[in-house]
Amino acid sequence: MAWVSARLAMHSDYEPDFESFIIFTCPTCKAEEKNTIPVPAAEWDAEADAARLVERESEYICGNCLHTHPLIVRNLNQRITVKLVAAPLVDVKASKAFWSEEADATGTRPWEAPEDKAFNIFHTTHGDAMEVLESPHAEFFEDILSRMTFIQLFAALEAFLTDTLLSRALKSDEILSRLLAGVKDLQAIKVPLSDILADPDIVRHRVSGTIHEMSFHNLVKTDVIYNVAFGFSIFPDEKYKHSLLQFIPIRHDCVHRNGKTEDGKAREEVDYSFVRRVAGAFDIMVRHIESELNGVDYLTDEERTKPPKFAES
């Protein structure tokens, strides 16, 4: 698809100049649009120690049919979401915000995004979960919404880890062989010769079923499996690993004890600020995995060197 030209209407308060690269299908002419748009700068709420959602109105003029599309552009900690006001169901993919001046100086713009289905599902679920926290009246239901959103984010991460592993293992005999040789749960699969004769793909079917039964919220076990299959860790580094492993017992208490520890103490650390940090950490983990798989760096230097802080040690 050729790159298209477009005229962008922007607000004077988009300073300094930040941009995002977007892809969507114009609902008027059905042409695929790919372009950069101006976005508002991110803001930080010092009192809540969390990113603040920034929302602006803008316009995008299709480079093919010249139809003007009113936009709602949101920035939450450099994560951009874009909605077409007149066609809110149109899927608009948007890159993280980047500083225009720096991009011009380096000659690069980070608008590449993974194209696989597992990433797209995670990205959509991640965005939906974050919008729940910014919904009207959310402040009145912080306890339950924090737990629900935290659990949903974990479920989205589990689905991504499962689907990413399966989609590649079932297409590659080399990856499949490594998994069968190196993962105990898969080594235990027994297939009668008669079944193999009846279904030449039965090994893949059994592997798929077994992987779907695994608990991918066990990040330590998942890390071992990814090392066997792909030769890299799901954690960007050891500091991230230390931080992310704190989530496992917290998730267990939120899922099985309604947000309380074994001795009945409430998990008070699970609030909106915590959940936003969790969402950011999971997003970084997913893009780290995509970077390793695709040979394209989807993380900034800061994201690779600055581990998240979640709960007090």
C-alpha positions in Angstrom: 0.0 0.0 0.0 1.5 3.4 -1.0 1.9 6.1 1.5 -0.7 8.7 1.3 -0.6 12.4 1.8 -3.0 14.1 4.2 -3.7 17.5 5.7 -4.0 17.5 9.5 -5.8 20.1 11.5 -4.2 20.5 14.9 -4.7 22.5 18.1 -2.3 25.3 19.1 -1.9 23.6 22.5 -0.1 20.6 21.0 3.2 21.8 22.4 5.8 20.6 22.3 5.0 18.7 19.1 4.3 15.1 19.6 3.1 12.7 17.0 1.7 9.2 16.5 1.6 7.0 13.5 -1.9 5.7 12.7 -3.4 3.2 10.3 -7.1 2.8 9.6 -9.6 2.2 6.8 -11.4 5.4 5.8 -15.1 4.6 6.3 -16.1 6.9 3.4 -13.9 5.6 0.6 -12.6 2.4 2.1 -9.0 3.3 1.3 -6.3 2.4 3.8 -4.8 5.5 5.5 -1.3 5.5 7.0 0.1 8.8 8.4 1.4 10.7 11.4 -1.0 12.9 13.4 -0.2 15.5 16.1 -1.1 14.3 19.6 -1.2 16.1 23.0 1.7 15.7 25.3 1.5 13.3 28.2 0.8 14.6 31.6 1.7 13.3 35.0 -0.4 13.5 38.2 2.2 14.0 40.9 -0.3 13.5 43.7 -1.5 10.2 42.4 1.9 9.3 41.1 0.4 8.1 37.8 -0.1 9.3 34.3 -3.1 11.5 33.7 -5.4 10.9 30.7 -5.1 13.8 28.2 -7.9 14.2 25.6 -8.1 16.6 22.6 -10.3 17.1 19.6 -8.7 17.1 16.2 -9.4 16.5 12.5 -7.9 14.2 9.9 -8.5 14.7 6.1 -8.3 11.5 4.1 -5.6 11.6 1.5 -7.8 9.7 -1.0 -11.3 11.1 -0.8 -10.5 14.3 1.2 -13.3 13.6 3.6 -12.7 15.4 7.0 -12.8 13.0 10.0 -13.3 14.6 13.4 -11.1 12.8 15.9 -10.9 12.3 19.6 -7.2 11.8 20.5 -6.1 10.5 23.9 -2.7 10.2 25.5 -2.2 8.1 28.6 1.5 7.9 29.4 2.4 8.2 25.7 -0.1 5.4 24.8 -2.3 6.9 22.1 -5.9 6.0 21.3 -7.8 7.6 18.4 -11.5 7.4 17.7 -13.3 8.7 14.6 -16.2 10.7 16.1 -18.6 9.8 13.2 -17.4 6.2 13.0 -16.4 5.0 16.5 -16.3 1.4 15.5 -13.5 1.9 13.0 -10.3 0.3 14.3 -7.5 2.9 14.4 -4.1 1.5 15.2 -1.8 4.1 16.8 1.9 4.0 17.8 3.1 5.4 21.1 3.7 9.1 21.1 7.1 10.3 19.9 8.6 13.8 19.9 8.6 15.3 16.4 11.8 17.3 16.9 13.8 14.2 18.0 12.4 12.1 15.2 13.4 14.8 12.7 16.9 14.9 14.1 17.5 11.2 14.0 15.6 10.5 10.8 13.6 7.7 12.4 10.0 7.4 13.7 8.9 4.6 15.8 5.7 3.8 14.0 6.4 0.2 13.3 4.0 -2.0 15.3 3.8 -5.8 15.4 1.2 -7.1 13.0 0.4 -10.5 14.5 -3.1 -11.4 15.8 -1.9 -12.1 19.4 -0.4 -8.7 19.8 -3.5 -7.0 18.3 -5.8 -8.8 20.7 -3.6 -7.9 23.7 -3.4 -4.2 22.5 -7.1 -3.9 22.2 -7.8 -5.5 25.5 -5.1 -3.4 27.2 -6.7 -0.2 25.8 -10.2 -1.2 26.8 -9.1 -2.0 30.3 -7.4 1.4 30.6 -10.5 3.2 29.4 -12.5 1.6 32.2 -10.3 3.4 34.7 -11.0 6.7 33.0 -14.8 6.2 32.6 -17.3 8.4 34.3 -17.9 7.7 38.0 -14.9 5.2 38.1 -13.6 7.1 41.2 -16.6 5.8 43.2 -15.7 2.1 42.5 -11.9 2.1 42.8 -11.6 -1.1 45.0 -13.6 -3.4 42.7 -12.6 -1.8 39.4 -9.0 -2.0 40.3 -9.2 -5.7 41.1 -11.3 -6.4 38.0 -9.0 -4.5 35.7 -5.9 -6.1 37.2 -7.3 -9.6 36.6 -8.4 -8.7 33.1 -4.9 -7.4 32.3 -3.4 -10.6 33.5 -5.9 -12.6 31.4 -4.9 -10.6 28.4 -1.2 -11.2 29.0 -1.8 -15.0 29.5 -3.8 -15.1 26.2 -0.9 -13.3 24.4 1.7 -15.6 25.8 -0.4 -18.7 24.9 -1.3 -17.6 21.4 2.2 -16.3 20.5 3.7 -19.6 21.5 1.1 -21.7 19.7 1.0 -19.7 16.5 4.7 -20.2 16.0 5.1 -23.7 17.4 2.4 -25.1 15.1 4.0 -23.6 12.0 7.6 -24.6 12.8 8.8 -28.2 13.1 12.0 -26.9 14.7 10.2 -25.0 17.5 7.8 -27.9 18.0 10.7 -30.3 18.3 12.4 -28.2 20.9 9.2 -27.9 23.0 8.5 -31.7 22.8 12.1 -32.3 24.0 12.4 -29.7 26.6 9.0 -29.1 28.3 7.9 -31.8 30.8 4.1 -31.3 30.2 4.6 -32.0 26.5 7.0 -34.9 27.1 4.2 -36.7 28.9 2.0 -36.8 25.8 1.3 -40.4 24.7 -0.1 -41.0 21.2 -1.0 -44.5 20.0 0.3 -45.5 16.6 -3.3 -46.1 15.4 -4.1 -42.5 16.2 -1.1 -41.2 14.2 -2.2 -43.2 11.2 -5.7 -41.9 11.5 -4.6 -38.2 11.9 -1.2 -37.1 10.7 -1.6 -33.8 12.5 -2.5 -35.4 15.9 0.8 -34.4 17.4 0.1 -30.7 16.8 -3.5 -31.1 18.0 -2.3 -32.7 21.3 0.4 -30.1 21.7 -2.2 -27.3 21.2 -4.6 -28.9 23.7 -1.9 -29.3 26.3 -0.5 -25.8 25.9 -4.0 -24.4 26.3 -4.3 -26.2 29.6 -1.1 -24.7 31.0 -1.2 -21.8 33.4 0.6 -19.0 31.7 0.1 -16.7 34.6 2.9 -18.6 36.2 5.5 -16.3 34.7 8.5 -18.4 36.0 7.3 -21.5 34.2 6.3 -19.5 31.1 9.8 -18.0 31.0 11.4 -21.5 30.9 9.0 -22.5 28.1 9.9 -19.4 26.0 13.6 -20.0 26.6 13.2 -23.6 25.3 11.1 -22.5 22.3 12.7 -19.3 21.2 16.0 -18.9 23.2 15.1 -15.7 25.1 13.5 -14.6 28.3 10.0 -13.1 28.5 11.5 -10.5 30.9 13.3 -7.5 29.5 15.9 -7.9 32.3 16.4 -9.2 35.9 15.0 -6.0 37.5 11.8 -6.3 35.5 11.6 -10.0 36.4 11.9 -9.1 40.1 9.1 -6.5 39.8 6.8 -8.6 37.6 7.0 -11.7 39.8 5.4 -9.7 42.6 2.1 -9.9 40.7 1.6 -13.6 40.9 0.6 -13.8 44.6 -1.4 -10.6 44.2 -3.3 -12.0 41.3 -4.0 -15.2 43.2 -5.5 -13.2 46.1 -7.6 -11.1 43.7 -8.9 -14.1 41.8 -9.5 -16.5 44.7 -9.9 -14.4 47.8 -11.6 -11.3 46.5 -8.5 -9.2 47.0 -7.5 -10.4 50.5 -4.4 -12.3 51.6 -4.6 -15.7 53.3 -4.9 -14.1 56.7 -7.7 -11.8 55.6 -5.8 -8.6 55.1 -7.0 -6.5 52.1 -4.6 -6.0 49.2 -4.7 -2.2 49.6 -1.9 -1.7 47.1 -4.3 -2.7 44.3 -5.6 0.8 43.4 -5.8 2.7 40.1 -2.2 3.9 40.3 -1.0 0.3 40.8 -3.1 -1.0 37.9 -1.8 1.7 35.5 1.8 0.7 36.4 0.9 -3.0 35.9 -0.6 -2.1 32.5 2.5 -0.3 31.5 4.8 -3.2 32.6 2.7 -5.8 30.7 2.8 -3.6 27.6 6.6 -3.4 27.8 6.9 -7.1 28.4 4.7 -7.8 25.3 6.7 -5.4 23.1 9.9 -6.9 24.4 8.8 -10.4 23.3 7.7 -9.0 19.9 11.1 -7.3 19.5 12.9 -10.6 20.1 10.6 -12.5 17.8 10.7 -10.0 14.9 14.2 -8.6 15.2 12.7 -5.1 15.5 13.2 -3.0 18.6 9.7 -1.8 19.8 11.0 -0.4 23.1 12.6 2.9 23.9 16.0 3.1 25.7 14.2 4.4 28.8 11.8 1.5 28.8 14.7 -1.0 28.6 16.7 0.7 31.4 14.1 1.9 33.9 12.3 -0.9 35.7 8.8 -0.3 37.0 8.1 0.1 40.7 4.9 -1.5 41.9 4.6 -2.7 45.4 6.9 -2.0 48.3 9.3 -4.8 49.0 
